[in-house]
Amino acid sequence: MSWECKYLNETFCEKRKQECDPGAKGCVLQGKFAFPLKEKSKAEKKSK
């Protein structure tokens, strides 16, 4: 899958003023796409 973001500068998000995290709060992709691997990763971290 491929996408473009006008706020992305290399791996830094100019809108959120931090590293790019697709779908995170404040991201232009928030609520528009699902990131299943990202959700799985969060669940694994919580169980540790």
Phi, psi and omega in degrees: 000143181227147178206161178236146178223128182290345181267351184279127177234099189061253178245010183255134179267115180290332180287315183269351179059041177198179180302147180298132177220085185307128178090355180290165179305128181093348180283144179295342179269353183304125178079352181265333182223155175258142179238079187300322179294325178294316180295320179297319179298317179296319181295321179293321180294322180293326183284348180278000000 
